[in-house]
Amino acid sequence: LPAAQAVAFDRYSYRLVADRRAYDAGTVTANCPSLAGFARPGVLRLNPRDFERLGCGPDELLRVSSPAGAISVAASPDERVPGAVAALTVNSGGADPGELIDVDAAVCEIRVEPPIS
């Protein structure tokens, strides 16, 4: 297979990372009483600097859009997320990163709109 081409960052967008957690909203976790409490709803995790720049508070709803679609999702700062990157957990209930992803695109660039006061 040929090597993938590097895709330059768009200075106004965030690169979406769809990640997984051990305890999600899947069938096994949801149907096991001892595990069901571990599942957490998905939030868009942003680097604290990016979070502050957007002017949003914890769990405030943001509109997130890509060429493939748009969602509303709560956001929170996360020091583990690099700048210009946004992370959203797959199968966590609520916002679905799959609504933003174009399977034919090399990367998923998203726009995050600040909350409306």
Secondary structure, DSSP 8 states (H G I E B T S, - for coil): ----------TT-EEEEEE--SS-SSHHHHT-TTTGGG-----EEE-HHHHHHHT--TT-EEEEEETTEEEEEEEEE-TTS-TTEEEEETTSSSS-GGGT--TTSSS-EEEEE----
